[in-house]
Each structure stands twice: as structure tokens, then as C-alpha cells.
């Protein structure tokens, strides 16, 4: 009886062991793409200043100059940094309102007429260089028929030699020559008509007077060539801040309301207020130079006015500045240059 009970208990234990699933742990995963002892490397953080770097205008293969608008840009500041008239930039990019530009918008900063147009084959057509010789041009001319002329029989030349003369020893050489040539035969004796010299006709003198030039009713433009620019100081005062890459110009101290004069002849292309400049006047002198007059108390000109050197264009002030002063810049192709190297005492 005990044996039967013991056998039943053992059978039950075996059945229970077979029915239950054993607990399994997951197999370890090993990364075999790197050594087991290699330290884990985290990606380096991107510096915050990398995205804040301001781009510059770039030149495309077609010769056009382009600029991508960034945060804080205005059409006026872009034009000033590139030495351009903002109205020209607006016209080149078909902007009805100069204040409406968008971030990442690409602006054309050169005249579309100066950009070379590619042909159908994708090759840029440019004018020939002066030192390159043009290819020879083949001109088709009509054929000329030449009729051969029958040759004539040659005429034998008859040469008469003088006869030997017996002369005395006292005869001179001139007499010998005359006797050897024989008697002189005139044209009348030879039967030939005498030849009369042509009467020279007087040459009429014609006075050629140049046509008078038509009167030019257009007023002379004050914009001069680069070699003709004549600069003078825009105001009287001491330079309190010299030129540097950061200053972009010079600061001249003075009194409130002191006259601000045009440093050279040109055309006013901007009158307004710009951040960092206060009340600002910009004069464009030619395709190379422009000048800027900042921190004025008031402006006395308007956009489009033509000014001469020494004309009063503003009054000194302290708008957007810590003191009364004139911030004066000269820009060559949009790049600031040291004004003291251009200014004269006149």
C-alpha cells in the first residue's frame, strides 16, 4: 500500500515538472562593429554661432551678383553694404514695396542688362577680346574669263652704229659725240606732230565747314568719373573716432545744428532713419563711390536731388548716438575706405 502511494506521488511530480515552462533569459547581444573595449562617442554639439554667421553677396557664373536675405536685413542696409541705390535693387528684383522682403529671399544685386545671356547650346556669349584677331572672311567673287591674245611676231631691233670717223688730234670730246650722232633732226622734219605740254588747271579750294552740333538741352549730371572726384571735409570739427573695420568711417565732433555739407558732387539716393545710423543721408557719386552722413538732427534734401560739393544737406545731431557728432563714411564698391585718405582742405 505504501509502495503504491509513493509511486503515485512520484508520477504526479514528474507530470508537474513536464507541464511547467522553464524561465529563460535572453541571449546577450554583442556589437561586433567596434572593439569591445572602444569607448562610446557622443556627437559633438553644433556651435550656436555657426548658424549666426552672416553671408555675403556671391557672384554667379553668369556674372550676376546675388544675396540671400537673413534675419535683421533691410533693403536699405543691403544696398548700403554693396554700394547701391535701394531703388535700383528694388527695380532689378521687381519689388513694389522696398520694405517687403522675406528671409531666405534671393536678391539680384547687379543690373540684369549686364548679365551675359546663354545661347541655346548653353554657352555664354561674350564679346571678343581686343587682342584676338577675327577669322578671315571668304568673299565669293564672280569668275573672270580671260581671252588669250595671239602673240605677235617679234620685231627685230635695228641698231645703227656710228661710222668710224677720222678726227684730228685737236678735236674735243663734245665735237666727237655730235659728229657720231649725226645731224639733229627736228620733230617737223621727222613728220611727227609737236607735243604741247598740258595746261595745268587751277584746283578749286573747297572750304568744308563742320556741321554745327545740336544744342544739348539736358542738364549736366553732377555725377563725375572716378578720376574726376574732388572730395572735401563734410563739416568742421575734430575727428573723435578714427577709421577702423568696426567703425566703417570716422566720427567728427561738433555742435547741435552745425551744417553738414556734401563731400563731393552726386545724387541723393537715400534719406531716412536706419538702425545704428539714426537720421541718415546717402549720396551716390558714380558707379564706384558713395558717401554716408549719419546721426543728423534733420535732413535738408530729398531722394533724387542733385547736389554739388559743399551744398548743405543736413544739420549735425545725435540721433541714435550718445553725443552730437557726424558719422561720415566713404564706400568704394560698397566697401568702407578711410575717408581721411580722400578728403582735402578745400
C-alpha positions as CSV (number, residue, x, y, z in Angstrom):
1,X,0.0,0.0,0.0
2,X,2.8,2.4,0.9
3,X,4.6,1.4,-2.3
4,X,1.6,2.3,-4.4
5,X,1.2,5.7,-2.7
6,X,4.8,6.5,-3.1
7,X,4.7,5.6,-6.8
8,X,1.6,7.9,-7.3
9,X,3.3,10.8,-5.7
10,X,6.4,10.5,-7.9
11,X,4.2,10.2,-11.0
12,X,2.4,13.4,-10.1
13,X,5.7,15.3,-9.5
14,X,7.0,14.2,-12.9
15,X,3.9,15.3,-14.7
16,X,4.0,18.7,-13.0
17,X,7.6,19.2,-13.9
18,X,6.9,18.4,-17.6
19,X,3.9,20.7,-17.7
20,X,5.7,23.9,-16.4
21,X,7.9,26.0,-18.8
22,X,11.4,26.8,-17.6
23,X,12.3,30.5,-17.1
24,X,14.7,31.6,-20.0
25,X,16.9,34.7,-20.0
26,X,17.5,36.5,-23.4
27,X,20.8,35.9,-25.0
28,X,23.3,38.8,-24.8
29,X,23.7,41.0,-27.9
30,X,27.2,41.9,-28.7
31,X,28.1,44.8,-31.1
32,X,30.9,43.4,-33.3
33,X,31.2,46.6,-35.5
34,X,33.8,48.0,-33.0
35,X,36.2,46.6,-30.5
36,X,34.7,45.6,-27.2
37,X,36.9,48.0,-25.2
38,X,36.2,51.0,-27.5
39,X,34.6,53.9,-25.6
40,X,31.2,55.2,-26.7
41,X,31.5,58.6,-28.5
42,X,28.7,61.1,-28.5
43,X,28.2,63.5,-31.4
44,X,29.7,67.0,-30.7
45,X,27.1,69.7,-30.3
46,X,26.9,72.2,-33.2
47,X,28.0,75.6,-32.0
48,X,25.2,78.2,-31.9
49,X,27.3,80.8,-33.7
50,X,27.7,78.7,-36.9
51,X,24.1,79.5,-38.0
52,X,24.5,83.1,-37.0
53,X,27.3,83.9,-39.5
54,X,26.1,86.5,-42.0
55,X,26.5,85.6,-45.6
56,X,28.0,87.9,-48.2
57,X,26.9,88.5,-51.8
58,X,28.1,85.9,-54.2
59,X,28.8,86.1,-58.0
60,X,27.1,83.5,-60.2
61,X,28.7,82.1,-63.4
62,X,26.5,84.4,-65.5
63,X,28.2,87.4,-63.9
64,X,25.2,88.4,-61.7
65,X,25.7,89.2,-58.1
66,X,23.2,87.7,-55.6
67,X,22.4,88.0,-51.9
68,X,20.3,85.8,-49.6
69,X,18.2,87.8,-47.1
70,X,18.8,87.0,-43.4
71,X,17.2,88.0,-40.1
72,X,17.6,91.7,-39.4
73,X,18.3,92.7,-43.1
74,X,16.6,95.5,-44.8
75,X,16.7,96.5,-48.4
76,X,18.3,99.8,-47.4
77,X,21.1,98.1,-45.4
78,X,21.8,95.6,-48.1
79,X,22.1,98.4,-50.7
80,X,24.4,100.4,-48.4
81,X,26.7,97.4,-47.8
82,X,27.0,96.8,-51.5
83,X,27.3,100.5,-52.6
84,X,24.0,100.5,-54.5
85,X,20.8,102.6,-54.7
86,X,18.0,100.7,-52.9
87,X,15.6,101.9,-55.7
88,X,17.7,100.2,-58.3
89,X,17.8,97.0,-56.2
90,X,14.0,97.1,-55.9
91,X,13.6,97.6,-59.6
92,X,16.0,94.8,-60.5
93,X,14.0,92.4,-58.3
94,X,10.5,93.8,-59.2
95,X,9.8,94.8,-55.6
96,X,6.8,97.2,-55.4
97,X,7.4,97.9,-51.7
98,X,11.1,98.0,-50.6
99,X,10.0,97.2,-47.0
100,X,8.6,93.8,-48.1
101,X,11.5,91.3,-48.3
102,X,11.5,87.8,-46.8
103,X,14.1,85.7,-45.0
104,X,16.0,83.4,-47.4
105,X,14.8,85.5,-50.4
106,X,17.5,85.8,-53.1
107,X,18.0,89.3,-54.3
108,X,19.8,90.3,-57.5
109,X,22.4,93.0,-56.8
110,X,23.5,93.8,-60.4
111,X,21.9,95.3,-63.5
112,X,20.2,92.5,-65.5
113,X,21.4,94.2,-68.7
114,X,25.0,93.5,-67.7
115,X,24.4,89.7,-67.2
116,X,25.6,87.6,-70.2
117,X,22.7,85.6,-71.7
118,X,23.5,82.0,-72.6
119,X,22.7,80.7,-76.1
120,X,20.7,77.6,-77.0
121,X,23.7,75.4,-76.6
122,X,24.3,76.6,-73.0
123,X,27.5,78.5,-73.9
124,X,27.8,82.1,-72.6
125,X,28.2,84.6,-75.4
126,X,30.7,87.2,-74.6
127,X,32.4,89.9,-76.8
128,X,35.7,89.1,-78.4
129,X,38.9,90.3,-76.6
130,X,40.6,93.2,-78.3
131,X,43.8,91.3,-78.8
132,X,42.1,88.4,-80.6
133,X,42.2,88.6,-84.4
134,X,39.0,88.0,-86.2
135,X,38.8,85.0,-88.5
136,X,39.3,85.7,-92.2
137,X,36.1,86.2,-94.2
138,X,35.9,84.4,-97.5
139,X,34.2,86.5,-100.2
140,X,32.8,84.8,-103.3
141,X,33.7,86.9,-106.3
142,X,32.4,86.2,-109.9
143,X,34.7,84.3,-112.2
144,X,36.6,86.4,-114.7
145,X,37.0,84.9,-118.2
146,X,40.4,85.8,-119.7
147,X,40.6,85.5,-123.6
148,X,44.1,84.6,-124.7
149,X,45.6,87.1,-127.2
150,X,47.6,85.7,-130.2
151,X,51.2,86.6,-129.8
152,X,52.7,88.9,-132.4
153,X,55.9,88.3,-134.3
154,X,58.8,89.9,-132.6
155,X,60.3,92.9,-134.4
156,X,64.0,92.8,-134.8
157,X,65.6,95.9,-133.5
158,X,67.8,97.7,-136.0
159,X,70.8,99.3,-134.3
160,X,72.8,101.6,-136.4
161,X,76.3,102.0,-135.2
162,X,78.2,105.2,-135.9
163,X,80.7,105.2,-138.7
164,X,84.3,105.4,-137.9
165,X,85.5,109.0,-138.2
166,X,88.9,110.2,-138.7
167,X,89.5,113.1,-136.5
168,X,92.4,115.2,-135.8
169,X,94.2,115.1,-132.5
170,X,92.9,118.5,-131.5
171,X,89.2,117.7,-131.7
172,X,87.5,117.7,-128.3
173,X,85.1,115.0,-126.9
174,X,81.9,117.1,-127.3
175,X,82.6,117.6,-131.0
176,X,83.3,113.8,-131.4
177,X,79.9,113.0,-129.8
178,X,77.9,115.3,-132.1
179,X,79.6,114.1,-135.2
180,X,79.0,110.5,-134.2
181,X,75.2,111.1,-133.6
182,X,74.8,112.7,-136.9
183,X,72.7,115.8,-137.8
184,X,70.0,116.7,-135.3
185,X,66.5,116.0,-136.7
186,X,63.6,118.1,-135.5
187,X,60.1,116.9,-135.0
188,X,58.8,118.8,-138.0
189,X,61.5,117.2,-140.2
190,X,60.6,113.7,-138.9
191,X,57.0,114.2,-139.8
192,X,55.7,113.9,-136.2
193,X,53.3,116.4,-134.7
194,X,54.8,118.5,-132.0
195,X,53.7,117.7,-128.4
196,X,52.3,120.6,-126.5
197,X,52.5,120.5,-122.7
198,X,49.2,120.2,-120.9
199,X,48.0,123.4,-119.3
200,X,47.6,122.8,-115.6
201,X,44.1,123.6,-114.4
202,X,43.7,125.5,-111.2
203,X,42.4,123.4,-108.3
204,X,39.4,124.8,-106.7
205,X,39.7,125.2,-103.0
206,X,36.6,124.0,-101.2
207,X,36.1,125.1,-97.6
208,X,34.5,122.3,-95.6
209,X,32.8,123.6,-92.5
210,X,31.7,121.1,-89.8
211,X,28.0,120.9,-89.2
212,X,27.0,122.8,-86.1
213,X,26.3,120.4,-83.2
214,X,22.7,120.4,-82.0
215,X,22.1,122.2,-78.7
216,X,22.1,119.8,-75.7
217,X,19.1,120.8,-73.6
218,X,19.8,118.2,-71.0
219,X,21.3,119.5,-67.7
220,X,24.8,118.3,-67.0
221,X,24.9,115.5,-64.5
222,X,26.9,116.1,-61.3
223,X,28.0,112.5,-61.2
224,X,31.6,112.5,-62.3
225,X,34.1,109.8,-63.2
226,X,36.2,108.2,-60.6
227,X,39.3,110.1,-61.7
228,X,37.5,113.4,-61.5
229,X,36.1,113.2,-58.0
230,X,37.1,116.1,-55.8
231,X,36.5,115.5,-52.0
232,X,36.3,118.0,-49.2
233,X,35.5,117.7,-45.5
234,X,31.8,117.4,-44.8
235,X,31.9,119.6,-41.6
236,X,34.3,121.4,-39.3
237,X,35.5,119.6,-36.2
238,X,37.9,117.2,-34.7
239,X,38.0,113.5,-35.5
240,X,37.0,111.8,-32.3
241,X,36.8,108.3,-33.7
242,X,39.3,107.2,-36.4
243,X,38.6,104.8,-39.2
244,X,38.6,101.1,-38.5
245,X,36.9,97.9,-39.8
246,X,34.4,98.1,-37.0
247,X,33.7,101.8,-37.2
248,X,33.5,101.8,-41.1
249,X,34.0,105.5,-41.1
250,X,35.1,108.5,-38.9
251,X,33.2,110.4,-36.2
252,X,33.6,114.2,-36.3
253,X,32.6,116.1,-33.2
254,X,30.6,119.4,-33.3
255,X,27.6,121.3,-32.1
256,X,23.9,120.6,-32.5
257,X,22.6,122.1,-35.7
258,X,26.1,122.5,-37.2
259,X,26.0,122.4,-41.1
260,X,26.7,119.0,-42.8
261,X,28.0,119.5,-46.3
262,X,28.2,117.2,-49.4
263,X,31.8,116.0,-49.6
264,X,31.5,115.8,-53.4
265,X,29.0,116.2,-56.2
266,X,26.4,113.5,-56.7
267,X,22.8,112.4,-56.4
268,X,20.9,111.7,-53.1
269,X,19.8,108.1,-53.1
270,X,18.6,107.7,-49.5
271,X,17.1,110.0,-46.9
272,X,15.6,108.3,-43.8
273,X,16.4,106.6,-40.5
274,X,18.5,103.4,-40.2
275,X,19.3,101.4,-37.2
276,X,22.8,102.3,-35.9
277,X,22.9,105.4,-38.1
278,X,20.0,107.5,-36.9
279,X,18.8,110.1,-39.5
280,X,20.9,109.2,-42.5
281,X,21.7,110.8,-45.9
282,X,23.4,108.8,-48.6
283,X,24.9,110.4,-51.8
284,X,25.9,108.3,-54.8
285,X,28.7,110.0,-56.7
286,X,29.2,107.4,-59.6
287,X,29.3,103.7,-60.0
288,X,32.3,103.4,-57.7
289,X,31.8,105.8,-54.8
290,X,29.0,106.8,-52.4
291,X,29.2,108.7,-49.1
292,X,27.0,108.5,-45.9
293,X,26.2,111.2,-43.3
294,X,24.7,109.8,-40.1
295,X,23.2,110.9,-36.7
296,X,21.8,114.1,-38.2
297,X,19.3,116.2,-36.3
298,X,17.4,116.9,-39.6
299,X,17.9,116.3,-43.3
300,X,17.6,119.2,-45.8
301,X,17.5,117.2,-49.1
302,X,15.2,114.5,-50.5
303,X,15.9,111.4,-52.6
304,X,16.7,112.2,-56.2
305,X,18.2,115.6,-55.5
306,X,21.5,116.5,-57.3
307,X,24.0,118.2,-55.0
308,X,27.3,119.9,-55.6
309,X,30.4,119.7,-53.4
310,X,29.8,122.0,-50.4
311,X,26.0,122.1,-50.5
312,X,24.3,121.9,-47.1
313,X,22.4,118.6,-46.9
314,X,21.8,118.2,-43.2
315,X,22.4,119.5,-39.7
316,X,24.5,117.7,-37.1
317,X,22.7,115.9,-34.3
318,X,22.8,112.9,-32.0
319,X,20.1,110.6,-33.3
320,X,20.9,107.0,-32.4
321,X,24.2,108.3,-30.8
322,X,25.5,109.0,-27.4
323,X,26.7,112.5,-28.3
324,X,26.4,115.2,-31.0
325,X,28.6,114.1,-33.9
326,X,28.7,113.4,-37.6
327,X,29.5,109.8,-38.6
328,X,30.9,110.0,-42.1
329,X,31.6,107.1,-44.5
330,X,33.1,106.8,-48.0
331,X,32.4,103.5,-49.7
332,X,34.2,102.2,-52.7
333,X,32.1,99.4,-54.5
334,X,30.3,99.1,-51.2
335,X,33.4,98.5,-49.1
336,X,34.2,101.2,-46.5
337,X,37.5,103.0,-47.0
338,X,39.4,105.5,-44.8
339,X,37.9,108.9,-45.6
340,X,41.0,110.8,-44.4
341,X,42.9,109.5,-47.4
342,X,40.4,111.2,-49.8
343,X,39.5,114.4,-48.0
344,X,41.2,117.7,-48.7
345,X,41.1,121.0,-47.0
346,X,39.1,122.7,-49.8
